[in-house]
Amino acid sequence: MRKKKDAQRWLEFQPSNLKLTNEHYARYEAVSEMLDGTPELLELVHTDLRKALKTENRRRGRKKPFRITSEMVLRLTLCQVIEGASLREIVVRVDDSPRLRSFTRIHDGPMMGHTAFCQLRNAIQPETWKKLNQVLARVAVEKELITGEQLRLDTTAVETNVHWPTDSSLLWDGYRTLGRLIGEVREIDPELVGERRVHLKRAKRAALKITRLAHGKGRKAADLKVLYQCLIHKVEGICEWASEISSRLQQQLRSSRYDWMDHMKMEGLVEELRHFEELTSHVAWQATERVLEGRAVSNEEKLFSIFEPHTELLKRGKAGKDIEFGHMIQIQQVGQKFISDYDVYEKKPVEPSLVAVALESHEALFGYLPESMAADKGYWSPDVIDDAHGVEVISIPKKGRRNRSEEEREHDPLFRLAQRFRAGVEGSISFLKRCFRLARCMNKGWQNYVSTVGATILAHNLLVLTRC
């Protein structure tokens, strides 16, 4: 039976004499009380972690009585967000801090490694993080810690962990990745791969030449095309080779040629070869279209990373950041700075269409519509103003020129008061990005990207409730 939490409490340590340190860890104590007072949060996490914990605890061996619990994983994840640390940093920090060990309920037990923690944290599904925030919001309403008279909305971009996607860099990424996978297959079964070589240095040299020539003052389109033809030819060749190897390898797996360990490795390599071969072929196609044929490729058809293929190109017109690579998220916040709901969008949404959904979510949580709703001009639409029945003040500035009635509406004291309230969401977004490292998601994959946003907002809301 998988343990959900440890019932036995451990002895407390002598607190620090420094006021700043005590204030910092007092927040953890308040968050801990909030988690203990809301057992439904742990129950939701434990449902996702049962299978992952069974696998991880089996690896640690039966001789060791210590077992990782769902509570440790949840608290360590929240601790990572609050500390704004990477996987390695938080494991070291908690391992060396008695106060953080007490908060995470690891106490004197052995600290889990960063790889194990990453696997366990990623086992918590994005839908679960959404439910955790909904449960916390419902508890906050029941305890009258938050009210729903005011609502503010805003969207922001959270970047994925990708480099600037040029055609040459994407081609090189695909070539070196397929080359690495082919090398791993060769280590297990050299006969399957054959004597053909992977020319990593030549492909890298060609990509570097393109980069230098493209950034040089006297660049020539004809010279770039020749270099691109050479690089694309190499990439298309290794894609065909990888496809042949994956097909032959699939046949060998059916014949039970390998022992159980090599069989498992080969099954994983087949999936990776097919996955990256498909993505690399797409990169070669878009480079051929854009560079060699001179035809435009729409952003919807482009691939911006073979490691984060879900990445979207975002043009928001922000100063200093004309283009971003990631996804849009929406935050809806009430007067106590509590984020009552959030959404993560795989494709950039049309902001006016989000208002009705946000009002429905708000009414479902509080039982009534807000008295005032504020957002920036990106949300403006005549339909939004007309359809928001039941909301007394709709504080959304209009884009472009205004007629006399629209100017009177925007000069109304209640409208301006709501706009001043709206400005507070910018500070919350800045806090999430600066302190909680939400500016760029370092977790890999779309599902883990959404989970990271959910975990960050949950930690933010817990800290907000401790101050109420």
Secondary structure, 3 states (H helix, E strand, C coil): CCCCCCCCCCCCCCCCCCHHHHHHHHHHHHHHHHHHCCHHHHHHHHHHHHHHHHHHHHHHCCCCCCCCCHHHHHHHHHHHHHHCCCHHHHHHHHHCCHHHHHHHCCCCCCCCCHHHHHHHHHCCCHHHHHHHHHHHHHHHHHCCCCCCCEEEEEEEEEEECCCCCCHHHHHHHHHHHHHHHHHHHHHHCHHHHCCCCCCHHHHHHHHHHHHHHHHCCCCCHHHHHHHHHHHHHHHHHHHHHHHHHHHHHHHHHHCCCCCHHHHHHHHHHHHHHHHHHHHHHHHHHHHHHHHHCCCCCCCCCCCCCCCCCCCEEECCCECCECCEEEEEEEEEECCCCCEEEEEEECCCCCHHHHHHHHHHHHHHHHCCCCCEEECCHHHCCHHHHHHCCCCCEEECCCCCCCCHHHHHHHCCHHHHHHHHHHCHHHHHHHHHHHCCCCCEECCCCHHHHHHHHHHHHHHHHHHHHHCC
